[in-house]
Amino acid sequence: MQALQKARSEGRITNTQRYEQGTFILNTTIEGQPFNMEVLAPFMESVPGGKGFIYWKDDGKTINGHSLVIKLRFGARTVLLGGDLNTLSQEYLITQYGNNNPFEVDVAKSCHHGASDFTEKFMQLINPYATVISSGDNEGYSHPRADAIGCAGKYSKSKRPLVYSTELARSTDISSNKILFGMIDLRCNGSDIFMSQMKERKNDADLWDAYEII
């Protein structure tokens, strides 16, 4: 709230909106096919005087655990944006949804940059063909963690799971000391999904290492 207030006082934002489970950020049609972004979390609890978030262990677990979790649908294909969910919040969401599983998708963006703070049960529920892990460099958390990478492949519905990492895809040209970003690209027409990773060295014949998500 303090960050929002500061941004508003500096004129960087003029309006805000709180999203919670069950709302849609976007619900429209693109190229004749349904396109929407449904909010799967956070859940808000009834408290005296209004609504609030459940508190887990400490401020960090609570703030990360109440990340926006968004399911993107375009035509027949789906993508999950998992925010910074952790073990406590994943267990909470599993309980909240009961026998319903809205988390299964074709492609998932890994929760919390590939941290080890996750449950295998939640990964089983997501069950994607491909996972993208987005993380930075020169940080003290060693993201993505080896067990997160391994489980992303283990709990995939594909016989040959695809696990992409923005950090592992990048490299540095030692001669010029320039960072070469291994860009990861997803393209979808509502029925087909193609994912590509930019190669470290430009090749006129093919700049991308591409796969079809089936």
Secondary structure, 3 states (H helix, E strand, C coil): CHHHHHHHHCCCCCCCCCCCCCCEEEEEEECCEEEEEEEEECCCEEECCEEECCCCCCHHHHHHHCCCEEEEEECCEEEEECCCCCHHHHHHHHHHHCCCCCCCCCEEECHHHHCCCCCHHHHHHHCCCEEEECCCCCCCCCCCCHHHHHHHHHCCCCCCCEEEEHHHHCEEECCCCEEECCCEEEEECCCCEEEEEECCCCCCCCCEEEEECC
